[in-house]
Amino acid sequence: MDRYFDKLDERWQALPVRKQHQYTLYFFVGYLLLTAGVIGKVMYDTGKPNDAINIRHIENPILKKNESPARLQDTVSTILKNRIYERK
């Protein structure tokens, strides 16, 4: 890994100074645009009438896929079983 970074550094040093400044400026402008976008999004979310950011737990999509639709539709038998065994 060190060799890779050393080689990358050598390639960077081999570039003309004007080209280095140009690349640095492009990356800085990209960073500023990204930062402005994030700040704008936060301001938009907090500027909504409820003045609260909606914070939810992240759900694992793999667990969602494993639920069978038959199990979700079979709520009548679940309710009856819960009443028989006095579950809540």
PyMOL Python script that loads the backbone (N, CA, C, O; Angstrom):
from pymol import cmd

cmd.read_pdbstr("""\
ATOM      1  N   MET A   1       0.830  -1.187   0.000  1.00  0.00           N
ATOM      2  CA  MET A   1       0.000   0.000   0.000  1.00  0.00           C
ATOM      3  C   MET A   1       0.878   1.255   0.000  1.00  0.00           C
ATOM      4  O   MET A   1       0.567   2.244  -0.665  1.00  0.00           O
ATOM      5  N   ASP A   2       1.965   1.198   0.749  1.00  0.00           N
ATOM      6  CA  ASP A   2       2.870   2.345   0.773  1.00  0.00           C
ATOM      7  C   ASP A   2       3.458   2.627  -0.606  1.00  0.00           C
ATOM      8  O   ASP A   2       3.637   3.781  -0.995  1.00  0.00           O
ATOM      9  N   ARG A   3       3.754   1.563  -1.330  1.00  0.00           N
ATOM     10  CA  ARG A   3       4.308   1.749  -2.675  1.00  0.00           C
ATOM     11  C   ARG A   3       3.313   2.465  -3.581  1.00  0.00           C
ATOM     12  O   ARG A   3       3.682   3.324  -4.382  1.00  0.00           O
ATOM     13  N   TYR A   4       2.047   2.091  -3.436  1.00  0.00           N
ATOM     14  CA  TYR A   4       1.011   2.729  -4.256  1.00  0.00           C
ATOM     15  C   TYR A   4       0.960   4.230  -3.976  1.00  0.00           C
ATOM     16  O   TYR A   4       0.913   5.041  -4.901  1.00  0.00           O
ATOM     17  N   PHE A   5       0.968   4.596  -2.673  1.00  0.00           N
ATOM     18  CA  PHE A   5       0.901   6.013  -2.322  1.00  0.00           C
ATOM     19  C   PHE A   5       2.179   6.747  -2.705  1.00  0.00           C
ATOM     20  O   PHE A   5       2.130   7.917  -3.084  1.00  0.00           O
ATOM     21  N   ASP A   6       3.307   6.083  -2.611  1.00  0.00           N
ATOM     22  CA  ASP A   6       4.564   6.703  -3.042  1.00  0.00           C
ATOM     23  C   ASP A   6       4.541   6.978  -4.543  1.00  0.00           C
ATOM     24  O   ASP A   6       4.972   8.036  -5.002  1.00  0.00           O
ATOM     25  N   LYS A   7       4.026   6.000  -5.300  1.00  0.00           N
ATOM     26  CA  LYS A   7       3.936   6.170  -6.748  1.00  0.00           C
ATOM     27  C   LYS A   7       2.961   7.293  -7.104  1.00  0.00           C
ATOM     28  O   LYS A   7       3.207   8.083  -8.016  1.00  0.00           O
ATOM     29  N   LEU A   8       1.862   7.346  -6.373  1.00  0.00           N
ATOM     30  CA  LEU A   8       0.875   8.399  -6.594  1.00  0.00           C
ATOM     31  C   LEU A   8       1.476   9.762  -6.277  1.00  0.00           C
ATOM     32  O   LEU A   8       1.242  10.733  -6.998  1.00  0.00           O
ATOM     33  N   ASP A   9       2.250   9.833  -5.200  1.00  0.00           N
ATOM     34  CA  ASP A   9       2.901  11.095  -4.829  1.00  0.00           C
ATOM     35  C   ASP A   9       3.927  11.512  -5.883  1.00  0.00           C
ATOM     36  O   ASP A   9       4.057  12.696  -6.194  1.00  0.00           O
ATOM     37  N   GLU A  10       4.637  10.558  -6.420  1.00  0.00           N
ATOM     38  CA  GLU A  10       5.604  10.869  -7.476  1.00  0.00           C
ATOM     39  C   GLU A  10       4.905  11.409  -8.714  1.00  0.00           C
ATOM     40  O   GLU A  10       5.385  12.348  -9.349  1.00  0.00           O
ATOM     41  N   ARG A  11       3.762  10.808  -9.056  1.00  0.00           N
ATOM     42  CA  ARG A  11       2.995  11.291 -10.208  1.00  0.00           C
ATOM     43  C   ARG A  11       2.488  12.711  -9.964  1.00  0.00           C
ATOM     44  O   ARG A  11       2.472  13.537 -10.876  1.00  0.00           O
ATOM     45  N   TRP A  12       2.071  12.990  -8.714  1.00  0.00           N
ATOM     46  CA  TRP A  12       1.592  14.329  -8.377  1.00  0.00           C
ATOM     47  C   TRP A  12       2.743  15.343  -8.478  1.00  0.00           C
ATOM     48  O   TRP A  12       2.570  16.438  -9.013  1.00  0.00           O
ATOM     49  N   GLN A  13       3.902  14.966  -7.963  1.00  0.00           N
ATOM     50  CA  GLN A  13       5.058  15.866  -8.008  1.00  0.00           C
ATOM     51  C   GLN A  13       5.524  16.102  -9.446  1.00  0.00           C
ATOM     52  O   GLN A  13       6.092  17.151  -9.753  1.00  0.00           O
ATOM     53  N   ALA A  14       5.285  15.127 -10.324  1.00  0.00           N
ATOM     54  CA  ALA A  14       5.710  15.259 -11.716  1.00  0.00           C
ATOM     55  C   ALA A  14       4.822  16.226 -12.509  1.00  0.00           C
ATOM     56  O   ALA A  14       5.222  16.719 -13.564  1.00  0.00           O
ATOM     57  N   LEU A  15       3.625  16.491 -11.998  1.00  0.00           N
ATOM     58  CA  LEU A  15       2.725  17.427 -12.676  1.00  0.00           C
ATOM     59  C   LEU A  15       3.269  18.850 -12.558  1.00  0.00           C
ATOM     60  O   LEU A  15       3.909  19.189 -11.563  1.00  0.00           O
ATOM     61  N   PRO A  16       3.019  19.673 -13.559  1.00  0.00           N
ATOM     62  CA  PRO A  16       3.402  21.081 -13.436  1.00  0.00           C
ATOM     63  C   PRO A  16       2.607  21.750 -12.312  1.00  0.00           C
ATOM     64  O   PRO A  16       1.483  21.355 -12.003  1.00  0.00           O
ATOM     65  N   VAL A  17       3.220  22.771 -11.713  1.00  0.00           N
ATOM     66  CA  VAL A  17       2.591  23.451 -10.574  1.00  0.00           C
ATOM     67  C   VAL A  17       1.248  24.046 -10.969  1.00  0.00           C
ATOM     68  O   VAL A  17       0.307  24.024 -10.176  1.00  0.00           O
ATOM     69  N   ARG A  18       1.147  24.569 -12.162  1.00  0.00           N
ATOM     70  CA  ARG A  18      -0.119  25.148 -12.626  1.00  0.00           C
ATOM     71  C   ARG A  18      -1.223  24.086 -12.659  1.00  0.00           C
ATOM     72  O   ARG A  18      -2.359  24.359 -12.271  1.00  0.00           O
ATOM     73  N   LYS A  19      -0.890  22.872 -13.123  1.00  0.00           N
ATOM     74  CA  LYS A  19      -1.864  21.777 -13.179  1.00  0.00           C
ATOM     75  C   LYS A  19      -2.244  21.341 -11.754  1.00  0.00           C
ATOM     76  O   LYS A  19      -3.407  21.034 -11.496  1.00  0.00           O
ATOM     77  N   GLN A  20      -1.274  21.313 -10.832  1.00  0.00           N
ATOM     78  CA  GLN A  20      -1.565  20.979  -9.437  1.00  0.00           C
ATOM     79  C   GLN A  20      -2.541  21.982  -8.838  1.00  0.00           C
ATOM     80  O   GLN A  20      -3.483  21.596  -8.145  1.00  0.00           O
ATOM     81  N   HIS A  21      -2.325  23.257  -9.097  1.00  0.00           N
ATOM     82  CA  HIS A  21      -3.227  24.296  -8.585  1.00  0.00           C
ATOM     83  C   HIS A  21      -4.620  24.140  -9.186  1.00  0.00           C
ATOM     84  O   HIS A  21      -5.624  24.328  -8.500  1.00  0.00           O
ATOM     85  N   GLN A  22      -4.674  23.797 -10.461  1.00  0.00           N
ATOM     86  CA  GLN A  22      -5.961  23.630 -11.132  1.00  0.00           C
ATOM     87  C   GLN A  22      -6.747  22.463 -10.515  1.00  0.00           C
ATOM     88  O   GLN A  22      -7.936  22.597 -10.226  1.00  0.00           O
ATOM     89  N   TYR A  23      -6.077  21.321 -10.317  1.00  0.00           N
ATOM     90  CA  TYR A  23      -6.744  20.172  -9.689  1.00  0.00           C
ATOM     91  C   TYR A  23      -7.183  20.493  -8.262  1.00  0.00           C
ATOM     92  O   TYR A  23      -8.281  20.128  -7.842  1.00  0.00           O
ATOM     93  N   THR A  24      -6.317  21.174  -7.530  1.00  0.00           N
ATOM     94  CA  THR A  24      -6.656  21.544  -6.151  1.00  0.00           C
ATOM     95  C   THR A  24      -7.880  22.457  -6.134  1.00  0.00           C
ATOM     96  O   THR A  24      -8.761  22.308  -5.287  1.00  0.00           O
ATOM     97  N   LEU A  25      -7.927  23.398  -7.068  1.00  0.00           N
ATOM     98  CA  LEU A  25      -9.074  24.303  -7.143  1.00  0.00           C
ATOM     99  C   LEU A  25     -10.351  23.547  -7.477  1.00  0.00           C
ATOM    100  O   LEU A  25     -11.398  23.813  -6.887  1.00  0.00           O
ATOM    101  N   TYR A  26     -10.281  22.600  -8.424  1.00  0.00           N
ATOM    102  CA  TYR A  26     -11.464  21.801  -8.773  1.00  0.00           C
ATOM    103  C   TYR A  26     -11.982  21.002  -7.582  1.00  0.00           C
ATOM    104  O   TYR A  26     -13.187  20.967  -7.330  1.00  0.00           O
ATOM    105  N   PHE A  27     -11.071  20.360  -6.849  1.00  0.00           N
ATOM    106  CA  PHE A  27     -11.495  19.587  -5.681  1.00  0.00           C
ATOM    107  C   PHE A  27     -12.086  20.485  -4.599  1.00  0.00           C
ATOM    108  O   PHE A  27     -13.049  20.107  -3.932  1.00  0.00           O
ATOM    109  N   PHE A  28     -11.506  21.680  -4.426  1.00  0.00           N
ATOM    110  CA  PHE A  28     -12.025  22.604  -3.422  1.00  0.00           C
ATOM    111  C   PHE A  28     -13.418  23.099  -3.806  1.00  0.00           C
ATOM    112  O   PHE A  28     -14.300  23.188  -2.952  1.00  0.00           O
ATOM    113  N   VAL A  29     -13.620  23.421  -5.079  1.00  0.00           N
ATOM    114  CA  VAL A  29     -14.940  23.871  -5.544  1.00  0.00           C
ATOM    115  C   VAL A  29     -15.967  22.741  -5.379  1.00  0.00           C
ATOM    116  O   VAL A  29     -17.103  22.992  -4.976  1.00  0.00           O
ATOM    117  N   GLY A  30     -15.572  21.503  -5.687  1.00  0.00           N
ATOM    118  CA  GLY A  30     -16.469  20.363  -5.479  1.00  0.00           C
ATOM    119  C   GLY A  30     -16.836  20.196  -4.017  1.00  0.00           C
ATOM    120  O   GLY A  30     -17.988  19.914  -3.687  1.00  0.00           O
ATOM    121  N   TYR A  31     -15.852  20.372  -3.140  1.00  0.00           N
ATOM    122  CA  TYR A  31     -16.098  20.279  -1.701  1.00  0.00           C
ATOM    123  C   TYR A  31     -17.053  21.383  -1.245  1.00  0.00           C
ATOM    124  O   TYR A  31     -17.956  21.133  -0.447  1.00  0.00           O
ATOM    125  N   LEU A  32     -16.854  22.599  -1.750  1.00  0.00           N
ATOM    126  CA  LEU A  32     -17.750  23.698  -1.383  1.00  0.00           C
ATOM    127  C   LEU A  32     -19.179  23.441  -1.854  1.00  0.00           C
ATOM    128  O   LEU A  32     -20.130  23.710  -1.122  1.00  0.00           O
ATOM    129  N   LEU A  33     -19.333  22.928  -3.062  1.00  0.00           N
ATOM    130  CA  LEU A  33     -20.678  22.621  -3.573  1.00  0.00           C
ATOM    131  C   LEU A  33     -21.356  21.541  -2.735  1.00  0.00           C
ATOM    132  O   LEU A  33     -22.542  21.641  -2.421  1.00  0.00           O
ATOM    133  N   LEU A  34     -20.602  20.517  -2.380  1.00  0.00           N
ATOM    134  CA  LEU A  34     -21.147  19.447  -1.542  1.00  0.00           C
ATOM    135  C   LEU A  34     -21.556  19.980  -0.171  1.00  0.00           C
ATOM    136  O   LEU A  34     -22.623  19.638   0.341  1.00  0.00           O
ATOM    137  N   THR A  35     -20.709  20.814   0.417  1.00  0.00           N
ATOM    138  CA  THR A  35     -21.013  21.405   1.721  1.00  0.00           C
ATOM    139  C   THR A  35     -22.245  22.299   1.639  1.00  0.00           C
ATOM    140  O   THR A  35     -23.116  22.239   2.507  1.00  0.00           O
ATOM    141  N   ALA A  36     -22.322  23.127   0.601  1.00  0.00           N
ATOM    142  CA  ALA A  36     -23.488  24.002   0.438  1.00  0.00           C
ATOM    143  C   ALA A  36     -24.759  23.183   0.243  1.00  0.00           C
ATOM    144  O   ALA A  36     -25.820  23.557   0.743  1.00  0.00           O
ATOM    145  N   GLY A  37     -24.660  22.067  -0.482  1.00  0.00           N
ATOM    146  CA  GLY A  37     -25.823  21.202  -0.667  1.00  0.00           C
ATOM    147  C   GLY A  37     -26.310  20.597   0.636  1.00  0.00           C
ATOM    148  O   GLY A  37     -27.513  20.550   0.896  1.00  0.00           O
ATOM    149  N   VAL A  38     -25.382  20.136   1.451  1.00  0.00           N
ATOM    150  CA  VAL A  38     -25.761  19.542   2.744  1.00  0.00           C
ATOM    151  C   VAL A  38     -26.371  20.599   3.655  1.00  0.00           C
ATOM    152  O   VAL A  38     -27.395  20.354   4.293  1.00  0.00           O
ATOM    153  N   ILE A  39     -25.752  21.767   3.720  1.00  0.00           N
ATOM    154  CA  ILE A  39     -26.299  22.841   4.568  1.00  0.00           C
ATOM    155  C   ILE A  39     -27.682  23.268   4.060  1.00  0.00           C
ATOM    156  O   ILE A  39     -28.590  23.507   4.855  1.00  0.00           O
ATOM    157  N   GLY A  40     -27.836  23.363   2.747  1.00  0.00           N
ATOM    158  CA  GLY A  40     -29.146  23.706   2.187  1.00  0.00           C
ATOM    159  C   GLY A  40     -30.200  22.667   2.525  1.00  0.00           C
ATOM    160  O   GLY A  40     -31.335  23.018   2.848  1.00  0.00           O
ATOM    161  N   LYS A  41     -29.841  21.401   2.456  1.00  0.00           N
ATOM    162  CA  LYS A  41     -30.786  20.322   2.780  1.00  0.00           C
ATOM    163  C   LYS A  41     -31.197  20.380   4.251  1.00  0.00           C
ATOM    164  O   LYS A  41     -32.374  20.210   4.571  1.00  0.00           O
ATOM    165  N   VAL A  42     -30.245  20.617   5.139  1.00  0.00           N
ATOM    166  CA  VAL A  42     -30.569  20.722   6.566  1.00  0.00           C
ATOM    167  C   VAL A  42     -31.464  21.926   6.814  1.00  0.00           C
ATOM    168  O   VAL A  42     -32.417  21.839   7.588  1.00  0.00           O
ATOM    169  N   MET A  43     -31.169  23.042   6.171  1.00  0.00           N
ATOM    170  CA  MET A  43     -32.008  24.231   6.347  1.00  0.00           C
ATOM    171  C   MET A  43     -33.412  23.990   5.795  1.00  0.00           C
ATOM    172  O   MET A  43     -34.396  24.434   6.387  1.00  0.00           O
ATOM    173  N   TYR A  44     -33.509  23.292   4.671  1.00  0.00           N
ATOM    174  CA  TYR A  44     -34.824  22.974   4.099  1.00  0.00           C
ATOM    175  C   TYR A  44     -35.614  22.069   5.041  1.00  0.00           C
ATOM    176  O   TYR A  44     -36.805  22.287   5.264  1.00  0.00           O
ATOM    177  N   ASP A  45     -34.943  21.047   5.596  1.00  0.00           N
ATOM    178  CA  ASP A  45     -35.639  20.118   6.499  1.00  0.00           C
ATOM    179  C   ASP A  45     -36.071  20.798   7.790  1.00  0.00           C
ATOM    180  O   ASP A  45     -37.163  20.525   8.288  1.00  0.00           O
ATOM    181  N   THR A  46     -35.245  21.672   8.340  1.00  0.00           N
ATOM    182  CA  THR A  46     -35.614  22.333   9.588  1.00  0.00           C
ATOM    183  C   THR A  46     -36.556  23.497   9.360  1.00  0.00           C
ATOM    184  O   THR A  46     -37.175  23.976  10.310  1.00  0.00           O
ATOM    185  N   GLY A  47     -36.685  23.968   8.127  1.00  0.00           N
ATOM    186  CA  GLY A  47     -37.587  25.075   7.831  1.00  0.00           C
ATOM    187  C   GLY A  47     -39.016  24.646   7.600  1.00  0.00           C
ATOM    188  O   GLY A  47     -39.887  25.484   7.364  1.00  0.00           O
ATOM    189  N   LYS A  48     -39.270  23.352   7.665  1.00  0.00           N
ATOM    190  CA  LYS A  48     -40.640  22.858   7.486  1.00  0.00           C
ATOM    191  C   LYS A  48     -41.498  23.302   8.674  1.00  0.00           C
ATOM    192  O   LYS A  48     -40.962  23.615   9.737  1.00  0.00           O
ATOM    193  N   PRO A  49     -42.816  23.331   8.507  1.00  0.00           N
ATOM    194  CA  PRO A  49     -43.702  23.835   9.564  1.00  0.00           C
ATOM    195  C   PRO A  49     -43.561  23.135  10.920  1.00  0.00           C
ATOM    196  O   PRO A  49     -43.765  23.773  11.953  1.00  0.00           O
ATOM    197  N   ASN A  50     -43.222  21.856  10.944  1.00  0.00           N
ATOM    198  CA  ASN A  50     -43.160  21.175  12.238  1.00  0.00           C
ATOM    199  C   ASN A  50     -41.842  21.436  12.959  1.00  0.00           C
ATOM    200  O   ASN A  50     -41.688  21.017  14.106  1.00  0.00           O
ATOM    201  N   ASP A  51     -40.887  22.114  12.324  1.00  0.00           N
ATOM    202  CA  ASP A  51     -39.598  22.484  12.918  1.00  0.00           C
ATOM    203  C   ASP A  51     -38.866  21.311  13.552  1.00  0.00           C
ATOM    204  O   ASP A  51     -38.179  21.494  14.557  1.00  0.00           O
ATOM    205  N   ALA A  52     -38.990  20.140  13.008  1.00  0.00           N
ATOM    206  CA  ALA A  52     -38.292  18.971  13.537  1.00  0.00           C
ATOM    207  C   ALA A  52     -37.780  18.130  12.375  1.00  0.00           C
ATOM    208  O   ALA A  52     -38.434  17.993  11.341  1.00  0.00           O
ATOM    209  N   ILE A  53     -36.617  17.585  12.574  1.00  0.00           N
ATOM    210  CA  ILE A  53     -36.070  16.671  11.582  1.00  0.00           C
ATOM    211  C   ILE A  53     -36.590  15.284  11.916  1.00  0.00           C
ATOM    212  O   ILE A  53     -36.527  14.850  13.066  1.00  0.00           O
ATOM    213  N   ASN A  54     -37.096  14.603  10.925  1.00  0.00           N
ATOM    214  CA  ASN A  54     -37.636  13.271  11.128  1.00  0.00           C
ATOM    215  C   ASN A  54     -36.488  12.276  11.259  1.00  0.00           C
ATOM    216  O   ASN A  54     -35.795  11.987  10.284  1.00  0.00           O
ATOM    217  N   ILE A  55     -36.292  11.759  12.458  1.00  0.00           N
ATOM    218  CA  ILE A  55     -35.216  10.807  12.709  1.00  0.00           C
ATOM    219  C   ILE A  55     -35.837   9.434  12.922  1.00  0.00           C
ATOM    220  O   ILE A  55     -36.666   9.236  13.811  1.00  0.00           O
ATOM    221  N   ARG A  56     -35.411   8.482  12.079  1.00  0.00           N
ATOM    222  CA  ARG A  56     -35.945   7.124  12.176  1.00  0.00           C
ATOM    223  C   ARG A  56     -34.780   6.152  12.262  1.00  0.00           C
ATOM    224  O   ARG A  56     -33.645   6.472  11.910  1.00  0.00           O
ATOM    225  N   HIS A  57     -35.095   4.956  12.738  1.00  0.00           N
ATOM    226  CA  HIS A  57     -34.105   3.891  12.739  1.00  0.00           C
ATOM    227  C   HIS A  57     -33.890   3.406  11.312  1.00  0.00           C
ATOM    228  O   HIS A  57     -34.817   3.400  10.502  1.00  0.00           O
ATOM    229  N   ILE A  58     -32.688   3.011  11.021  1.00  0.00           N
ATOM    230  CA  ILE A  58     -32.385   2.459   9.707  1.00  0.00           C
ATOM    231  C   ILE A  58     -32.818   0.997   9.716  1.00  0.00           C
ATOM    232  O   ILE A  58     -32.421   0.226  10.590  1.00  0.00           O
ATOM    233  N   GLU A  59     -33.630   0.627   8.738  1.00  0.00           N
ATOM    234  CA  GLU A  59     -34.112  -0.747   8.674  1.00  0.00           C
ATOM    235  C   GLU A  59     -33.255  -1.549   7.711  1.00  0.00           C
ATOM    236  O   GLU A  59     -32.880  -1.061   6.644  1.00  0.00           O
ATOM    237  N   ASN A  60     -32.951  -2.765   8.087  1.00  0.00           N
ATOM    238  CA  ASN A  60     -32.143  -3.640   7.257  1.00  0.00           C
ATOM    239  C   ASN A  60     -32.998  -4.161   6.108  1.00  0.00           C
ATOM    240  O   ASN A  60     -33.999  -4.834   6.358  1.00  0.00           O
ATOM    241  N   PRO A  61     -32.640  -3.875   4.854  1.00  0.00           N
ATOM    242  CA  PRO A  61     -33.475  -4.310   3.729  1.00  0.00           C
ATOM    243  C   PRO A  61     -33.491  -5.823   3.558  1.00  0.00           C
ATOM    244  O   PRO A  61     -34.437  -6.365   2.987  1.00  0.00           O
ATOM    245  N   ILE A  62     -32.468  -6.512   4.040  1.00  0.00           N
ATOM    246  CA  ILE A  62     -32.432  -7.974   3.930  1.00  0.00           C
ATOM    247  C   ILE A  62     -33.507  -8.594   4.812  1.00  0.00           C
ATOM    248  O   ILE A  62     -34.157  -9.564   4.422  1.00  0.00           O
ATOM    249  N   LEU A  63     -33.690  -8.029   5.999  1.00  0.00           N
ATOM    250  CA  LEU A  63     -34.724  -8.552   6.892  1.00  0.00           C
ATOM    251  C   LEU A  63     -36.117  -8.301   6.321  1.00  0.00           C
ATOM    252  O   LEU A  63     -37.024  -9.108   6.523  1.00  0.00           O
ATOM    253  N   LYS A  64     -36.289  -7.206   5.620  1.00  0.00           N
ATOM    254  CA  LYS A  64     -37.590  -6.918   5.008  1.00  0.00           C
ATOM    255  C   LYS A  64     -37.915  -7.920   3.911  1.00  0.00           C
ATOM    256  O   LYS A  64     -39.068  -8.328   3.772  1.00  0.00           O
ATOM    257  N   LYS A  65     -36.915  -8.325   3.126  1.00  0.00           N
ATOM    258  CA  LYS A  65     -37.139  -9.245   2.021  1.00  0.00           C
ATOM    259  C   LYS A  65     -37.516 -10.640   2.498  1.00  0.00           C
ATOM    260  O   LYS A  65     -38.234 -11.353   1.797  1.00  0.00           O
ATOM    261  N   ASN A  66     -37.046 -11.043   3.679  1.00  0.00           N
ATOM    262  CA  ASN A  66     -37.282 -12.394   4.163  1.00  0.00           C
ATOM    263  C   ASN A  66     -38.703 -12.615   4.679  1.00  0.00           C
ATOM    264  O   ASN A  66     -39.119 -13.758   4.866  1.00  0.00           O
ATOM    265  N   GLU A  67     -39.445 -11.544   4.908  1.00  0.00           N
ATOM    266  CA  GLU A  67     -40.825 -11.700   5.370  1.00  0.00           C
ATOM    267  C   GLU A  67     -41.686 -12.182   4.202  1.00  0.00           C
ATOM    268  O   GLU A  67     -41.703 -11.574   3.132  1.00  0.00           O
ATOM    269  N   SER A  68     -42.380 -13.259   4.425  1.00  0.00           N
ATOM    270  CA  SER A  68     -43.228 -13.774   3.348  1.00  0.00           C
ATOM    271  C   SER A  68     -44.569 -13.047   3.361  1.00  0.00           C
ATOM    272  O   SER A  68     -45.080 -12.733   4.436  1.00  0.00           O
ATOM    273  N   PRO A  69     -45.142 -12.775   2.212  1.00  0.00           N
ATOM    274  CA  PRO A  69     -46.425 -12.085   2.159  1.00  0.00           C
ATOM    275  C   PRO A  69     -47.552 -12.914   2.778  1.00  0.00           C
ATOM    276  O   PRO A  69     -48.525 -12.352   3.282  1.00  0.00           O
ATOM    277  N   ALA A  70     -47.429 -14.242   2.746  1.00  0.00           N
ATOM    278  CA  ALA A  70     -48.463 -15.084   3.342  1.00  0.00           C
ATOM    279  C   ALA A  70     -48.518 -14.860   4.850  1.00  0.00           C
ATOM    280  O   ALA A  70     -49.597 -14.846   5.442  1.00  0.00           O
ATOM    281  N   ARG A  71     -47.365 -14.687   5.462  1.00  0.00           N
ATOM    282  CA  ARG A  71     -47.327 -14.472   6.911  1.00  0.00           C
ATOM    283  C   ARG A  71     -47.972 -13.135   7.264  1.00  0.00           C
ATOM    284  O   ARG A  71     -48.645 -13.026   8.288  1.00  0.00           O
ATOM    285  N   LEU A  72     -47.774 -12.126   6.434  1.00  0.00           N
ATOM    286  CA  LEU A  72     -48.352 -10.821   6.700  1.00  0.00           C
ATOM    287  C   LEU A  72     -49.864 -10.823   6.496  1.00  0.00           C
ATOM    288  O   LEU A  72     -50.571 -10.076   7.172  1.00  0.00           O
ATOM    289  N   GLN A  73     -50.367 -11.633   5.591  1.00  0.00           N
ATOM    290  CA  GLN A  73     -51.798 -11.668   5.315  1.00  0.00           C
ATOM    291  C   GLN A  73     -52.550 -12.533   6.327  1.00  0.00           C
ATOM    292  O   GLN A  73     -53.769 -12.409   6.452  1.00  0.00           O
ATOM    293  N   ASP A  74     -51.862 -13.385   7.034  1.00  0.00           N
ATOM    294  CA  ASP A  74     -52.494 -14.331   7.933  1.00  0.00           C
ATOM    295  C   ASP A  74     -52.665 -13.728   9.333  1.00  0.00           C
ATOM    296  O   ASP A  74     -52.234 -14.323  10.320  1.00  0.00           O
ATOM    297  N   THR A  75     -53.283 -12.566   9.417  1.00  0.00           N
ATOM    298  CA  THR A  75     -53.426 -11.904  10.707  1.00  0.00           C
ATOM    299  C   THR A  75     -54.586 -12.448  11.532  1.00  0.00           C
ATOM    300  O   THR A  75     -54.547 -12.356  12.759  1.00  0.00           O
ATOM    301  N   VAL A  76     -55.609 -13.006  10.911  1.00  0.00           N
ATOM    302  CA  VAL A  76     -56.757 -13.532  11.649  1.00  0.00           C
ATOM    303  C   VAL A  76     -56.325 -14.691  12.532  1.00  0.00           C
ATOM    304  O   VAL A  76     -56.690 -14.749  13.706  1.00  0.00           O
ATOM    305  N   SER A  77     -55.545 -15.621  11.972  1.00  0.00           N
ATOM    306  CA  SER A  77     -55.093 -16.751  12.787  1.00  0.00           C
ATOM    307  C   SER A  77     -54.159 -16.281  13.887  1.00  0.00           C
ATOM    308  O   SER A  77     -54.159 -16.855  14.976  1.00  0.00           O
ATOM    309  N   THR A  78     -53.366 -15.253  13.631  1.00  0.00           N
ATOM    310  CA  THR A  78     -52.475 -14.720  14.666  1.00  0.00           C
ATOM    311  C   THR A  78     -53.289 -14.114  15.795  1.00  0.00           C
ATOM    312  O   THR A  78     -52.978 -14.339  16.964  1.00  0.00           O
ATOM    313  N   ILE A  79     -54.312 -13.360  15.475  1.00  0.00           N
ATOM    314  CA  ILE A  79     -55.154 -12.745  16.501  1.00  0.00           C
ATOM    315  C   ILE A  79     -55.850 -13.829  17.324  1.00  0.00           C
ATOM    316  O   ILE A  79     -55.917 -13.731  18.550  1.00  0.00           O
ATOM    317  N   LEU A  80     -56.368 -14.862  16.654  1.00  0.00           N
ATOM    318  CA  LEU A  80     -57.033 -15.941  17.378  1.00  0.00           C
ATOM    319  C   LEU A  80     -56.063 -16.690  18.287  1.00  0.00           C
ATOM    320  O   LEU A  80     -56.403 -17.017  19.424  1.00  0.00           O
ATOM    321  N   LYS A  81     -54.872 -16.960  17.796  1.00  0.00           N
ATOM    322  CA  LYS A  81     -53.870 -17.640  18.619  1.00  0.00           C
ATOM    323  C   LYS A  81     -53.494 -16.792  19.826  1.00  0.00           C
ATOM    324  O   LYS A  81     -53.319 -17.311  20.929  1.00  0.00           O
ATOM    325  N   ASN A  82     -53.371 -15.485  19.613  1.00  0.00           N
ATOM    326  CA  ASN A  82     -53.032 -14.606  20.720  1.00  0.00           C
ATOM    327  C   ASN A  82     -54.148 -14.573  21.776  1.00  0.00           C
ATOM    328  O   ASN A  82     -53.877 -14.480  22.973  1.00  0.00           O
ATOM    329  N   ARG A  83     -55.377 -14.647  21.327  1.00  0.00           N
ATOM    330  CA  ARG A  83     -56.493 -14.666  22.282  1.00  0.00           C
ATOM    331  C   ARG A  83     -56.541 -16.005  23.027  1.00  0.00           C
ATOM    332  O   ARG A  83     -56.822 -16.045  24.225  1.00  0.00           O
ATOM    333  N   ILE A  84     -56.268 -17.087  22.316  1.00  0.00           N
ATOM    334  CA  ILE A  84     -56.301 -18.403  22.963  1.00  0.00           C
ATOM    335  C   ILE A  84     -55.217 -18.491  24.017  1.00  0.00           C
ATOM    336  O   ILE A  84     -55.457 -18.976  25.122  1.00  0.00           O
ATOM    337  N   TYR A  85     -54.012 -18.018  23.677  1.00  0.00           N
ATOM    338  CA  TYR A  85     -52.885 -18.138  24.607  1.00  0.00           C
ATOM    339  C   TYR A  85     -52.682 -16.875  25.435  1.00  0.00           C
ATOM    340  O   TYR A  85     -51.671 -16.740  26.125  1.00  0.00           O
ATOM    341  N   GLU A  86     -53.644 -15.944  25.370  1.00  0.00           N
ATOM    342  CA  GLU A  86     -53.655 -14.695  26.136  1.00  0.00           C
ATOM    343  C   GLU A  86     -52.365 -13.877  25.986  1.00  0.00           C
ATOM    344  O   GLU A  86     -51.792 -13.406  26.968  1.00  0.00           O
ATOM    345  N   ARG A  87     -51.935 -13.727  24.759  1.00  0.00           N
ATOM    346  CA  ARG A  87     -50.783 -12.897  24.446  1.00  0.00           C
ATOM    347  C   ARG A  87     -51.256 -11.506  24.052  1.00  0.00           C
ATOM    348  O   ARG A  87     -52.388 -11.327  23.603  1.00  0.00           O
ATOM    349  N   LYS A  88     -50.407 -10.559  24.219  1.00  0.00           N
ATOM    350  CA  LYS A  88     -50.746  -9.179  23.804  1.00  0.00           C
ATOM    351  C   LYS A  88     -49.884  -8.767  22.665  1.00  0.00           C
ATOM    352  O   LYS A  88     -50.009  -7.647  22.170  1.00  0.00           O
TER     353      LYS A  88
END
""", "prot")
cmd.dss("prot")
cmd.show_as("cartoon", "prot")
cmd.util.cbc("prot")
cmd.orient("prot")
